[in-house]
């Protein structure tokens, strides 16, 4: 069994409201739970950054489904690495919508999400994407679904 994580960023075709984000999260949980895929999804400025964890085949299947989802455009893979253990085992998909409060409380991360997640900027800082996902996941509290 080969456990991996895959981190990607994508752009929403339009700014998404709470109802649409809830539908995306519900769909993630519905598909990820039977596949034993865990992770964290961040949304900011009309874009997503997500980490998927699980068996390689399940993560690949999930990522393929995401790339075909019209709610995700400009899908860009940032990292794909083997894991010895999961970082987000608590959630079939944790979620956090980042805003001005998060930028104020995390000024070191703010340039990387204030205008949405830019793959070139984030990718130029190895480990930054996972660090952000883990930090916002830890501080999310009850916002995770799992």
Secondary structure, 3 states (H helix, E strand, C coil): CCEEEEEEEEECCCCCCHHHHHHHHHHHHHHHHHHCCEEEEEEECCEEEEEEEEEHHHHHHHHHHHHHCCCCEEEEEEEEEECCCCCCCCCCEEEEECCHHHHHHCHHHHHHHCCCCCHHHHHCCCCHHHHHHHHHHHCCHHHCEC
